[in-house]
Amino acid sequence: MTTHTPTTRTTRCDVTAGRRAAPDDAHIGDIHGALGTIRLDDRTERRRLSAKLKTLLAIVGPGLIVMAGDNDAGAFATYGQAGQNYGTHLLWTILLLVPVLYVNQEMALRLGAVTGVGHARLILERFGRFWGAFSVIDLLLLNALTLVTEFIGITLAAGYLGLPKPGAVVLAAVVVIASAFTGSFRRFERIAMTLCGASLLLVPVYFMLHPATSQLARDIAVPNLPVEKGQLATVMLLVIALVGTTVAPWQLFFQQSYVIDKRITPRYLRYEKADLWIGIVIVVIGAAAMMGFTAAAFAGTHGFGRFTDAAGIATGLGHEAGRVAGVLFAIALLDASILGAFAVSLSTAYAIGDVLGLEHSLHRGVGSAKGFYAVYAGLVTGAATIVLIPGSPLGLVTEGVQTLAGVLLPSASVFLLLLCNDRQVLGPWVNGPKTNAFTAAVVGVLVTMSLVLTAAVLFPGISAAEILEILAVCALFGALAVAYSMIKRHTGAGPEPVDRTGRASWRMPPLHALSKPVMSTSRKIGMGALRAYLLVAMVLVIVKIMQAALGH
């Protein structure tokens, strides 16, 4: 499906500017999507619905893949644990995370389309090695662990389906590596989108279990924490894991770099935003279905409240609704694990390519991007090897990765927010006041959640009244921050209004032409305090997971 027949060619200035900003010249050229092509010099105005649909089909991919890839092996375990242990009482978290998903990913895709530079490189260039290293190291650590969880999911699915686990892991690793090594962006995207479609196998499983629709509707609309005495830390750990598996830091790096590699420019941002919404709908459907049918399968049974792993969920589904339900779930788990391995490996390879200045594009063959493909293959091979080592603490890794992702999300969101307010980077594309206010509120909520978790780990007998006191203190600090911002705006001490004229043709200048941003003392103190606190929170999360593993 091709849209060309140009009426006006792209100016040489536009293409040259794009080349200067892009670290890899393979990022410039025609858009070769899985479902269509758009020529680089195509300036046709899309007026008819059919033309708009063809353009959307060519653009669709980055948002769909990053969202469907987020419902990976870790998500199966986390949503399944929530449903098996607490019914649908935590379903409301999914609905609340929808605007967070959209705002975070929209900022990342906007950065990619306007700058032509990957997230990791932008962070290092604009914040320097000291601050940028924190974000990049976080990403590499989390991605390596997340990739291990994908292969854990493959072993669990293979075990339920009666397949030899070592053979399944090796075959999956070969598929993941070979799919990227073709040197064809379109071929990779078609494979990835086929896997996205297979994620809808969860829908028939939902209808096989017949969850109570009225209960689901009530629990998705009304927040509720099913906490008994002494169990707050465990529930908060799971809530943060739900946040971490739904809004993972690797998504930001993947989305920005993949948009660049697909050669999407600001001209097609509205189509890419539609692509993102398609992906978000699929995430919500999959998450709600998993929590709903798992709750229905285990309600009133001996297994309720005794989550083990995704294979245990498949077994429970088989007992309740028949073997077909369990098999469909296991196939969906296998599909999700492979798709997750695609996305996480590619996210890491893109980031390392950014940082080291390697040529990194799926448009390139192995011979012209050896370092990029070596990183990709090395990550997949390493993760598969770890899973095959006898005695590896696989369950501990799966639970810990999602929670750590939730704990580290505030740091990733802060860097994203600062980049999207950098006028040298985004110019007329910088955030508006509403986006800034919402993102700042999200960071505040995430930090508050981790504070409650920290308190619950340190003081297992903490009461509901004491939790409310913590929330009240956090709300007070939030109100003071809002008041300070409003005072600055009314006194004229805030930033100058943004001139958004000429936005359609504006692109970020080459990075070397930008002046280094000056970080204020207050910002350094704030970022340093956040980083120090998150390090403490990470340690406490690990302590809590170890306690759970040891049965305390």
N, C-alpha and C positions, 0 to 999 in steps of 0.2 A: 504494500500500500504506500504509494509515493506521492508527495505533494511537491511540485516544483513550478514550472511555468512562471518564472519571476517577472515582475513588472519593474522593479528597481533593484539594482545590484547593491550589495553591501559596499560601502566606501572602503577604499584602501586604508584610510585612517582607522576605521573601526577594526578591521582585521589585524592591522599592525599593532594597535593598542592591545588587542586580545593576546597576540603572540608575546608581547613584552611581559604581560602579567602572568601568563601561563608558564609553569616550570617545565612543562613537557609539550613540545609542539604537536604531539599526537592528540592533544586536547582541543585542537582547532580543526574544524572541518564540518562535513555533513553530519547530521544526527542520524545514526543508524540504529533505530530502536527495534525492539523485538517485533513490533506490529506495524512499522512504517518508517519512512525516511523523509527527512526534511533537508533540503539543500542549504548550504551555508549562505548562498546568495539569494535565497528565497525571501522576498519582502512582500509577498502577496497578502492583501488584507482579507482576513477570514470573516466573511459576512454571512454566508449561509451555514445552516446547522450542519450539513454534511461536511463542509470544509473544516469546521471547528472539531467535529468528531474525528476526522482523519488526523488532524493535528494532535488531538488528545491521545489517540492510539499510538502515534509515533513517540510522544513524550512520556507516556505512562511507563513506569518502571522503578525509578529511584524511591518514590514514596511507598509504592506497593511492596517492594522487596524489603526495604528497611523495616516496615511495620510487620509484614508477615514473618520476616526473619526474627522479629522480637518475640513472637510466640514460639520459642524454640524449646529445647529439652528442659532448660531451667524453668521456663514458664509452665510447661506441663506439670513439673513437680510442684511448683509454688501454688498454682491455681488448684491443682489436685489436692494438695495438703490443706488449703483453705476450705475446700468443699468437704473433704473427708473428716476433718477435725472440727469444723465450725459450721457446717451446713452452708447456707447462702448468706450468712450474717455479715460477711465482709465483701459482698458483691458491690456495695456502694463505692468502694475504693476505685473500681474500674471506671465508673461514670465520672467521678471527680477528676480522674487523671486524663480524660479526653482533652480538655483545653490545655493542659500541661504538655501533652504529646504534640498538639498542633503548634503551639507557640514556640516550643523549643526547636522542633523540626523545621518550621517555617523560617526561623532565624538562620538555621544552618544552611538551608537551601538558598536563601537570599545571599548569604555570604559567598557561597560557591558560585552562583550565577554572576554576581557583580564583580568579584575579585579575581576569579580564575585561579585561586590559591587554596590549597588544602588547609584544614583546621589546625593541624599540628604545626605547620610552617608559620601560619599567621600568629599563633600563640607565641612561638619562640621569637619571631621577628619583632612583635609589638610589645612583648613583656620582658624579653631578654631570657638568657639561659636559666637564671636563678628561679624566676617565677614559672617560666614555661616548662622547665624540667618536671615540676610537680605534676602538671596536667598530663604530660606525655608519659611519664613513668607510671602514673595511675592507670592510664589507658593500656599500656603494654602489659602490666601485671594483671589487670582485670580481664583483658582479652585472652591472655594465655590460659587463665583459669576457666574462663567461660568456654573456650574451645574444648577443654577437657570435659566439661559437662555435656557438650554436644555428643561426644563419643560415648560418654556414659549412657546417654539416651539411646544411642544406637545399640549398645549391648543389652539394655533392658528390653527394647523392642524385639531384638533378635531372639532373646531368651524366651519371650512369650510366644513368638511365632515358631519356635522349635528350630531355629537356625543356629549354626555354630557361631559363637560370639567372636572368636578370633578372625574367622573368615569374613564375618559381616563388617568388622572394624576395618580390616585391610581393604575390602572391596569398597567400602564407603570412602575411605581415604583416597583410593585411586580415582573414584568418580569425582570427588571434590577437586582434586588436583588437575585431572585431565580436562575437566570442564572449563577451567580458566586458562589452560595452556594451549588453546586453539589459536590464539592470536586474533580472534574475532569477538569484538564487543557484542555484536548482535547475537552470536551463537550462545555466548554465556548468558545473556539476558533472557533469551528464549528458554533455556534450561531452568534458570532461576524462577521465571514466571510460571512455568509448568508446575514447579514445586509449590509455588504460591497457591495455584488452583487446587492442588491436592489437599491443602490445609482445610478445605471446606468439608472434608470427610467427617469432621467433628459434628456437623449439623445433623446428619442422620442418626448419629449416636445419641444426640440430645433427644430426638423424638422417640427413639427406642426406649428410653428410660422414663419418659413422661413426667418430668419435674412439675411441681405445682406452680403454675404460672402466676397465680396471685401472690404466693410467697416470694417468688423471684422479683416481681414488680415492687413489692413492699421493701424488700431488702436492698434493692438497687437505688431506691429513692430516699430511704431513711438510714442515716449513719448509725451504726451500732457496734460497740465493742463487746463481744461475748467473753467477759473477763470474770473468772472466779478468783477468790483470794489466793494470792501468791503466784498467779499465772500471768500477771501483766507483762512481765519481760518477755515471756514466750509469745504472747499475742502481738506485742509491739515489734518483736523480731520478725514475725510473719508479715505484718503490715508494711514494714520497711522493705522486706523482700518483695512484696507485691509492687511497691513503688519501683524498686530497682529492676525488676524483671519487665515492667511495663515501659519505663522511661530510662533506659540504660545509657550510660555515657558513650558507649561505642557507637550508638546510633548517630550522634552528632558528627563524629569523624567520618563515618561511612557516608552519610547523606551528602555532606559538603563535597567530599572527594568524588563520589559517584556522579553527582550532578555535573561536576567539572569534566569527568571522563566521558560522560554522555554528550558533552558539548552544548549543554543547555545555557542559554543567555537570558538576560532579564526580559527579552521580548516574549519568552514563553513561560514566564513565572506564573501567570494565572492558570495555565494548564498543569504546571507542576504542582501547584497548590491543590488542584482538583485530584491529581494523582495521589497526593498525600492524604486527602480525605477518604479516598477509596481504601487506602491501606489502613487507616484508622478504623473504619467501619469493620473491616475484616478482623482487626485485633480485638475489638469489642465483642463481636459475635463469637470468636473463638474462645476468649477469656470467659465470657458469660456462660457459654455452652459447657465448658469444662467444669466450672464451679457448680453449675446447675446439675449436670448429670452425675457428677461425683457425689454431690450431696444426696441426690435421690437414690443412688446405688447403695450407699452405706448407712443411710438413716435407719435407725432401729436395729442395726446388726452389730455383731461382735467387733467388727472392724472400725466402727465409728469412733473417731478420736484417736485412732492408732495408725496414722499414716506411716508407711514404710518407704515406698518409692513408686515411680510411674508404673512399673510392672505389677505392683500390688493393686493399683487402680484398674489396670486391664483385667486382672483376675476377678476383682469385685464386679466389674461391669459384665464379665462373662457369666458369673453366677446369677446375677440379677436379671439380665436381659438376653442371655444366650451368647454362644461362642462368637457369632458374627459381630456383636457389639465390641467385644474384647479385641477381635482381630482388626476391625476398623480403627479402633483407638491406637493399637500398636503400629499399624501402618502410618497413621497420621503422626505418631511420635517419631517414627523413622524418617518420614518426610521432613518434619520440622527440624530434626537434628541435623540433617544434611543441609537444609537451607540455612540454618543458623551457622553451621560451619563455613559455608560459602561467605556469608556476610561478615562474620567476625574475622576470618582470615584476611579477607580483602580489606576490611577496615584497618587492620594492623599493617598490612603491606603498603597500603596507601600512605599511612602516617609515617612509617619508616622511610619510604621513598621521599616524602616531603622533607623530613628532617635531614636526611643524608644527601639530598639533591640527586637522587637516582631517577632515571627515566621510569615512570610508573604509569602504565596505561594498558587496559585490556585490548586496545587497538593494536598494540605492538606484539610481535612474536617473541618467543623466548630468546632468540638470538640477539635482539636489540634491546632487551630489558632483563638481562640475566639476574641482576641483583633483586629486582622486584619479584620475579617469579621464584627465586631461591628463598626469599623470606617467606612467601606464601606457602611453598611446598614444605619448608622447614617447620613452620608452625603446625601445619596439619600432621606431618609425620611425627613430630614431638608429642602432640596431644594424643594421637592414636597409640603411640608407644607407652605412654604413661598409663593409659587405661588398660593395656594388656599386661602390665606388671602385676603379678599376684600379690594380694594383700594391700593394694592401694586403697586409701580411705575415700572411696568414691562418694559415698553418701554425704560425708562431711564436706567435701568440695562442692557438691551440688547445692547444699543448703547455704553454705557460706558465701558463695559467689554472688547470689542474688541480693543478699543482705548488704554485702560490702558495696555493691553497685548502688544501692539506695543511700548508703551512708556517704559515698563519694560524689553523688549527684549534685549537691549544693556547690561544690568546688567547680565542677564542669559547667554548671549553669552560670556561675559568676563570671568565668572567663568568656562564655558565650555572650553574656549581657554586655560586658565591657567592650568586646569587639564590635557588637552591633550598635554601640554608641560612639565608636571611633570615627569621626567625620573624615579623617584622611583615608580610611579604609572603605567606608560606605557612602560618604558624601551625602547626596540627597536621599539615599536609601536607608539612612540610620533609623533606629527605632523611634516611634512616637511615644508620647507620655503614657498612653494606656498600656502599651506593650511593656514598657519599663516598669510600670507600677505592678502589673500582673506578675511579671517574672520575679521582681523583688519580693512580692508576697509569697510566691512559690518557694523561693530560697528560704524565707523566714519560716514557713510551715515545715519544710524538710529539716531544718536545724532544730525546730521545736520538737519534732518527732524523735530525732536522735537524742535530744536532751532527756525526754521522757524515758527512752530506752536505757540511756546511761544511768539515770536515777534508779530505774527498776532493777538493773543489774547490780548496782552498788548496794541498794537497799531492797531486797526481795519482798519485804513486808510492807512496802509503801502503800499508803491508803489512797482512796479516791480523792479525798479532800486535799492531800498533799500534791497529787497530780494536778488538780485544778489550780493550786497555788503556782505551780510551775507554768501552767498555761497562761495564768493571769499575768505573771511577770513577763513572759515572752510577748503577750499582747500589749503590755504597757510599753515595752521597748519598741514594738512595731508602731504603736500610735505616736510615740515621740519621733521616730524616724519620718513618719508621714507628715507630722506637724513641722518638722525642720525643713522638709522638702517644700512644703507649701509656703513657708515663710521666705525661703530663698527665692521662690518663683515670684511672690508678690513684691519683694523688695528689689527685684531685678538682678539679684546675685546669681541666679541660675543661668543655664546655658542660653545662648542666643537662639531665636527661632530658626528652624531649618528651612532653607530655601529649596524647594523641591522642583523648581522649574528645570527643564532639560534632563529630567531623570532618565528618560527612555534611552538616551545616548551616553549616559555617564558610566564610566568604568573606572575601577581603581587604577591609578598610575602604577608603574613598576615599584616594587617594594623598596628598592634602593633609593628611589626618589622621594620617599616619605621621610619626614623628620621623626625622630624618635619621640614617642609620647613621654611626657613628664608625669611620673606617678607621685601624687601628693603624699605627705606624711600620714595623713589620716587614712588614706586608701591602703598604704603599706601596713599600717597598724591593723586595720580591719581585715585585710587578706591574711596577714600573719596570724592573727588570732583565730580566724576561721580554719586555717590550715592546721594550727596546733590542736585545736579542739577536735577536728576530724581525725587526726592521728590517734588521739586518746579514744575517740568513739570506735575507731577501727579495732583497737586493742581490746576494748570491752566487748565488742561484737564477737571477736574470736574467742574470748573467755566464755561468753555465754554459749556459743556453739559447742565448745569443748565440754562444758558442763552437761549440755543436752546429750552429747555423744557418750558421756560416761554415766548417764542415767541419774544425774543429780538434779 
